[in-house]
Amino acid sequence: MLMAHPAVLRNLVEQYETLRALHAENGSREARQRLEDVTYTLCVSTGTRDIDAALTAARHRLSGVRPADDSLVTA
């Protein structure tokens, strides 16, 4: 399975947490849609089907990442 780059995962987790903190699920239609989009993308990016599993998988992946991850650099 392809796994999203750590920078992408970190960004998605941050977006999700920000939207949740702003209670986007109770906000405008646009805010709810953005929360749904980020949730979907996190699930797809982690190969999971629900947000709790996606967050767990993303955080697990991010916990093993070096600060200057060079996984995109070819030898």
ABEGO torsion letter per residue (X at the ends): XBBBBAAAAAAAAAAAAAAAAAGAAABBAAAAAAAAAAAAAAAAAAGBABAAAAAAAAAAAAAABBABBAAABBX
